[in-house]
Amino acid sequence: MLQKILIANRGDIAIRVLRACKELEIKTVAVHSVVDENLMHVKLADESVCIGDNKATSSYLNMSAILSAAEITGADAIHPGVGFLSENASFAKIVEAHGITFIGPSSEHLTMMGDKITAKHTMESFGVPTVNGSAKVLESLAQALEIAEKIGYPVILKASSGGGGKGMKVAWNDEYLKSNFNLAKSEAKANFGDDRVYLEKYLTNPRHIEFQVIADKFGNVVSLGERECSIQRNNQKLMEEAPSTAITQEERETMGKLVTNALRQIGYVGVATVEFLYDNGKFYFMEVNPRLQVEHSVTEEITGIDIVKEQIRIASGEKLSFRQEDIKITGHAIEFRINAEDPKTFMPCPGTIEELYFPGGNGVRIDSHIHRGYTVPPYYDSLVAKVIIHSSERHLCLMKSAQALDELVIDGINTTADLHKNLVKHKDIINGQFDIHWLEKYIKTV
């Protein structure tokens, strides 16, 4: 078992990793920026190191500072959490070269999955269904127009090294494609340092369904079921639930076998989320997220599996503690992302929390790093809490969610809590009648 883990992240995910380490009796090192010196995980960790000023590029993205902190404290592993350096193949390679365990997939697999075209072809070769589109990155606008004519509009341009909706542009006809081609490349370059883009058929009303997979070094690969992530804005998820009401048990098992087989074939080790668009009863591969996901919590609630602890055990060289036949889905879980944002304009809302009360009770879980008097800084992601609700079935889960959200108090800043209060009572949400564009349409009506 690993002896000391450096947590290269902040906020609720840093606390989540720290708690798992404590339960496994592993020493912890917290790294932090200047503004984060009083965060809860920094106070609870066995050691802490300031790695830079408030800008992420100077701290949580500062590879040399993080590696120096690991060497100074004698950490034998680094957990990157979510975001920041968690999918950075160069960072993982450097960590490996220093003889430190990177708690995540190998740098080779991060490179493979980081290139969306390579990932698509890899999964396609193992029978995973994909969206029709360009076979490789686009070399010119003329090539894009030729492919679009062949597969039919609408189409979507995507960044080859992208994710999170950055560098994505929908084209409804030739004129849209002409006006958005260079814009997509510019966004891709600005966000990922890589201006390569590719093109796919655009599905107009799909759902976003993803499968949580976990694999050890001994060829054991297990699917923990799927998550429904269709409630999103600008391709950013706001509410996730599991299981999805849109698919059947047969589809769940079929897709679970497909994704686990594909990851087994490439020798993948660690946790991964395989994301799909689901349209008219068919799945279309989008990407593999080769890391822990923010929404892993809902899967934990319905399976009883501690994904973070299992992730650490795998990185320590241990076998998975369960088999596919051991996985039983129990009840229903929903996660609400509480962001420090205006619930109507979605503008970031940094500031000081004056009053705070978190709901509780059976089936209510809060993952958060905030407290009364905490000042939300303007430098990082706006997520301040996750409210995760679990119940025996979806209707009861929604009722319990409504109560928990009514009890939640975060005064001093605006948050998305009020939006979620309205969502859980909307007939479309209650009836499961939504797709990935539903929320953006709803926002225009309120």
N, C-alpha and C positions, 0 to 999 in steps of 0.2 A: 504494500500500500504506500502511496505517496506520503511524504512526511510534512512538507510545507508548501502551500499553494499561494502564489501571488494572484490577487484578484485585480485584473487590469480593466476595471470598469467602475461604474458609480451607480447611485440610486438604488431602486428596488431590486434590480438583478444582482447587484453586489451583495446586498443583504441575503438574497436567496442562496447564492453560492456559499456565503459565509456560514449560514445555518447548516447547509449540507456538510460542509467541512467539519463543523463542530460535532455533528452527530457521528461522523466517521472518525473523530478524534485526530483530525489533521490540523496542524498549526496554520495560521493564516497571516498574510501580509496584505494590507490595504495600501494602494497607491492613490494619490489624490492631487487635484489642483489646489491652488491657494484658497479659492473660494469654497472648496469642499472640505476643508480641514475639520469641520465639526459634523460631517455626515455620520449617521448612526453606525454604518459598517466600519468607518475609520476608528470610532471609539471602541467598537467591540472586537476588532482584530487584535491578534497578538502583537503585531508590529505594524507601523505605518510609515510611509515615505512620501514626502511631497515631491512631485515629479515635474512641476512647471507652473506657469501662470494660468490664468483662467481660460484662455483659448484652447480648444481641443487639440489643435495642431501642436501646441506647446506642451501638452500634458498627456491626455488619453490616446493621442495618435503619435506620441513621441516614442518611437521604438527604442532608441538608444537609452532614454531615461528609464523606461520600463525594464529593459534588460539589465541596466546598471543596478536598479533597485532589487531585482531578483538575485543578482550576484552578491550584492552587499549583504542581503539578509539570508542568503543560503537557501533560497526557495528552489525546490527541485521540479516545480511545475508552475505553469501560468494558465489561469482560466480567463479567457477573453470576454466572457459574458455574451451580450448581444450588441450588435452595432460596433462602432469604433473599429478595432483591429480583428474582430472575430472571423472575418472572411478574407483576411489579407494573407495571400499565399507567401509573399516575401517575408512578412513578419514570422509566420509559422516556420519557414525555412531557416531563418536566422536563429530562432529559438531552438530548433532541432540541432543546428550546428553548434550551439553552445552547450549541448548535452542536457538541456532542460526540456521537460515534457510539455508539449503544447496540448492542452485539453480540448481536442477537436480533431478533425480529420487530418490526414497528412497534407503537406504542402502540395504534393502532386494532385491530390483530389480537390484541394481548394482551387488550384489552377484550372483543372478540368471543369469544375462546376462554375467557376467564375466567368468562363467564356461561354455565353449562352448558346452559341451555335454548336460548340463542341459538346456541351451537355445534352443538347437536343439530339444530336446525331448518336451520341452514346446510348441514351435511353431508348431511342428509336430502334437501335440495333438489337435490343433485347425485347422487342415487342411492345414497348410502351407507346400508346397512341399519341401522335403529335399534330399540331396545326399545319396545314399546307402553307408553304412559303418559300423563301429563297434558301437554297442549299448551302450558301455561305454568305459572308459579309458582302454588302453591296459595294461595287467599285465605282459606280456612277449613278447619276439621276436617270440616265437613259436606261440603264439596266433595271432600275427600280420600276420605271414606267412599263417596261417590257414584261416583267414578272407580274405586276399588278393587273395588266391587261389579260394575262393568261389565267390567273386565279380568280379575277373578278373583284370589284370594289364592294364594300370598304376594305381597306388594308390598314395595317398598323406598323409603323417604324419603331424598332426597339434598339436600345444600346446593347452591343455585344457583351460589354463588361458591366452592364447595368443591373438595376433592381430598384424596388421601391417607387416605380413609376417615373423615374428620372429618364429623360431622353426618349420618352414614348410620345408619338404623335399619330393621330388617326387621320387617314386620308379617305375622303368619300368619292373623289374623282381625280382626274389628272391635275387639275389646278391646285387642289389641296395638297397633293403629293409634291408638286413643284415648289409650292410655297413653304412646305414643312421639312423638306429633305435636309437642307443645310441647317435649319433650326434644330432638328433632332441631333445632327452631328455636333453642333456647337454645345448643346446641353450635355451630350454624352462626354465630350471633351472636358467641359467645366466640372462635371460631377465625378468622373471616373478616370480622367487623364487619358482617355481613349475615345477617339471620335468614330470608331467603326460602328455601323448600324446594319441591321438586317430587316427583312420584311416578312410579315405573316398575314394571312387572312384574318380580318377583324370580326370576331363574333359579337353580335349586337346585344344579346341579352343573356349572357352566361352567368353561372354562379361560380364562386371561387371555393374550391374544395381541395384541402391538402391532407396528405397522409404523414403521420409521425412515425418515423422508423428509427430503430436503434440497433447497432451492430457491434460485435466484439471482434477480437483479433483471431478468433478460432472459427470463423465462418458462420457464426450464429447471427442471423438477422431476423428481427421481429417487427411486425407492424403493430402499432398501438392504436390503430383505427384512424378515423378522419376527423377533421375540423371544418366547420362551415365558417367561411370568412368573407361572405359577400357584402356585409355592411361596411362599406369603406368609402372614403372620399379622396379623390386624386390618387387613387391606388394605395392609400394609407388606411390600414384596418382600424376600425373603431370599436367593433364588437365581434366577438367570436364565440362559437358554441360547438358542442360535441355531444352526441353524434349529429350528423346532418340529417335533416328530415327529408332531403331531396332524393336520397339514394336508398336502394334496397340492401338487405343483408347479402344477397348474392353479389351485387356490385361491390360492396365493401370487401368481401372475401376475394373476389377476382382481382381487384385493383391492389389489394394488400399483397397478394402473391406476386403480381407483376413487379411492383416496386421493390419488394424485398429480394426477388430474384435478380433484378438489375443491379442493385447495390452489392449483392453477394458476388456477382460475376466480376465486378471491378475491384473487389477486395476492400470495399469501403469499411472504415472503422470509426465509430462515434455516433452522434445523433444527427439526424437529417430530416428535413421536411421536404417532401416531394409535392409540388404545387400543380394543380390542374384547373383549367376552365371546364365547366360541365354544362353542356348545351344539348337540349333535345335528346337526353338519354345517353350522350356520348362524352367521354373524357378526352381532353386535349392537354398534353404536357406543357407546362410553362417553364419551370425551373426547379432546381434542387437548391434549397437553402442549407448549406453544410455547417450548421451551427444550431445552438439552442435558439428557440423562438420565444418572443414575448408571450405568446399565447399557449406555451407549453402547459400552463396551469390547468386549463380545462381538461386536457388529456389526463393529467395526473388525477383529477377529481373523479373521472369516470372509470379509470383503470386501477387506481390505487397504487400505481407505480411512481416512485420518486425518481423522475427523469434525471435530475441533477446529480443525485447520489450515484445512480447507475452510470452516468457519464464519467464521473470521477473514478469509479471502480474499473471501468473499461480502460481508462487512461493509465490505470495502475497495473494493467495486464491481466485483470481478472475476467472470467467468463460471465456472460449474462446470468443473472440469478433466476431467470424464468425462460420458458419456452413459448412458442406461439400458442399452443393449446392451453396455456395457463392464463392467457389474456381474456378477461371477461369484462364486457362493457356494462356498467351499472348506473342506471339513471341518466340524467341529463345535466350538463353544466354550461353556464354562460359567463363570459368575461366581458366586463365593461372597462374600456380604457378611459381613465379620468385624466385628461390633459389640461394643462394650464393654458387654456385658449378660450377666447370668446365663443360661446356656443352657437352664435349666428354667423359671425364673420370668420371665425377660426384663426384670428390673429393671436399670436403668442401673448400671454399675460403674466409676465414675471412680476414678483412682488412678495410681500410678507404675509404669511398666513396668520390671521388674528385669532380665529377660533377654529377648532378642529374636533370633529367627533366621527369615529368610524363605527358603522353598524356591526352587530355581532349575532350570535345565535347559531343554531344547528344549520350546517350547510353554507355558512357565510365565511368567506376567506378574503382577507385583505393583504395584498402585497404592496408595500409602500415604504418609502424612506422619510416621509415628511412628518413634521410635528408642529405643534403650536409655536409660533415665533420663527419658524423656518422661512428663510427668504429664497424663493424660487429664482435662480439666476437666469439671465437671458442667453447664456452661452451654449446650452445643450438641448437635447430633446425635451419636449414639453410634458412628457408623461410623469405624473406625480403619484398616481395610485392605480392599482387594478382591483376592481371589485369582482370577485369570482363567486358565483352562486351554484350550488349543487342540490338537486332534489331528485325524487324518484322518477319523475317524468316531466316533459317540457312545460306543460301548462302550469304545474305547481312551481316549476323553476322560474317562470316568468312572474308569477304572483309574488314569490319570495324576493325576486329581483326588485320589483316595484316597491316593496316595503323597505328593503335595504337602501335603495337609492333615496327614498323619502327621508330616511334617518340620517343619511350622510350629510355632514356639515363641513364645508371648507370655505371659511369667510376670509376676505381680504384680497382675494384674487378671483377672476372669472375662471370657470372650468366647464368641461363638457358634460358635467353631471346632469344639468337641466335638460340637455338634449336626450340623454339616455332615459330620463324619467318619462319623456314623451314617447320615445321609441317603444318601450316595453308595453305601452298601452295602445299602440297603433294596430289596427285590424290586420294590416298586411304582415306585420312582424308576428302577431299572434297566430296567424294562419300559415306562416311560412311562405308567403307569396312575395318574394323579392329576388333581385339579382344584383350584380355588382354596380349597376347604375341607379338602383332604387334610392339610396340615400341622397345623392346629388339632386335627384328630381324632387325628393321630399323637402330638402332644404329650401328650394325655390318657392315652395308653397307656404312657408311659415315666416 
